[in-house]
């Protein structure tokens, strides 16, 4: 009888130890399960960070994918309108990259009304009808257009490359009608960009001056993109500038080529009446 009791004690002790070990294993498994499965807030934060990185990558690609070229020739139809008048004309354009651009403007009857040559520090204006020539510092364009343009910015604007995307400091982003809209904070402007549905083309760029006292905005729309050297080249742009006055420009590229000899050059006078 004593042997039976002792055996029962041994069995009970073994069972209790086994149960304790099972409980410990279960506790460990539960703890591991909690660590492996993050809570909803952690998952949401990870998704947000992943989204920000994705948007930053898209914006970086748009900002740095520019049309590479050495020369460009183009024929454009241009419309402009101010608070006082509006007009349309045909412009012939030749650009030597990072060097200078030649612009010849013809009126409705095909008469050349203006020739302009722009380089990194000056703009020459030639008026064939009056036989007058003027030379201005490049800042003259800033005074007329009210946008702080340097030569590179002018060249990018004409080519259709994005401008003033000097920062990818994202303020906010959202998707409306399947188009990504991203607000950026730059050195001079708050920049709102709107992309195409596939995020490969810039369709709108809106600049608002960081200095709100200047009340200066510029809204550029790009459309009719065509593929040039694996880069999207917009054949049509509208530019609307609001500062002390309002200026609207429509630019439609009728003909163009890249990296061929300059076609629309002319003799630039060494001197001119400096304004």
Secondary structure, 3 states (H helix, E strand, C coil): CHHHHHHHHHHHHHHHHHHHHHHHHHHHHHHHHHHHCCCHHHHHHHHHHHHHHHHHHHHHHHHHCCCCCCEEEEEEEEEEEECCCEEEEEEEEEEECCCEEEEEEECCCCCEEEEEEEECCEEEEEECCCCEEEEEECHHHHHHHCCCCCHHHHHHHHHCCCCCCCCCCEEEEEEECCEEEEEEECCCEEEEEEECCCCCCEEEEEEEECCHHHCCEEEEEEEEEEEECCEEEEEEEEEEEECCCEEEEEEEEEEEEECCCCCCCCCCCCCCEEC
